[in-house]
Amino acid sequence: MKKEELIVLVKEYIDVFAWTYEDMPGLDPQVAMHRLNIRSDAKPVKQQQRRLRPNIMEAIEVEVHCMRLHTGGTTSRLGC
């Protein structure tokens, strides 16, 4: 299928996609809810921010920029 055909197909069946929890009536919250198994008496600890190397940060910023330019599109390693 071509991209245009897929877009038409998704628009045709848009009502079958759930975008929020409220769009799924009757769904058991136990299925959709994430729980962390932590002790109730555990004290939260703030960790130091992890920094990436500058060249990796630059690559991440380029990828994010490309993703924002191309709505929902994929990005290439060679740039936008």
Secondary structure as the mmCIF struct_conf table of DSSP 4:
data_model
#
loop_
_struct_conf.conf_type_id
_struct_conf.id
_struct_conf.beg_label_comp_id
_struct_conf.beg_label_asym_id
_struct_conf.beg_label_seq_id
_struct_conf.end_label_comp_id
_struct_conf.end_label_asym_id
_struct_conf.end_label_seq_id
HELX_RH_AL_P HELX_RH_AL_P1 LYS A 3 GLU A 12
TURN_TY1_P TURN_TY1_P1 TYR A 13 TYR A 13
HELX_RH_3T_P HELX_RH_3T_P1 ILE A 14 VAL A 16
BEND BEND1 THR A 20 THR A 20
HELX_RH_3T_P HELX_RH_3T_P2 TYR A 21 ASP A 23
BEND BEND2 MET A 24 MET A 24
TURN_TY1_P TURN_TY1_P2 PRO A 25 GLY A 26
HELX_RH_AL_P HELX_RH_AL_P2 PRO A 29 ALA A 32
TURN_TY1_P TURN_TY1_P3 SER A 40 ASP A 41
HELX_LH_PP_P HELX_LH_PP_P1 ALA A 42 PRO A 44
HELX_LH_PP_P HELX_LH_PP_P2 LYS A 46 ARG A 53
HELX_RH_AL_P HELX_RH_AL_P3 PRO A 54 LEU A 69
BEND BEND3 HIS A 70 HIS A 70
TURN_TY1_P TURN_TY1_P4 THR A 71 GLY A 72
STRN STRN1 SER A 76 SER A 76
TURN_TY1_P TURN_TY1_P5 ARG A 77 LEU A 78
STRN STRN2 GLY A 79 GLY A 79
#
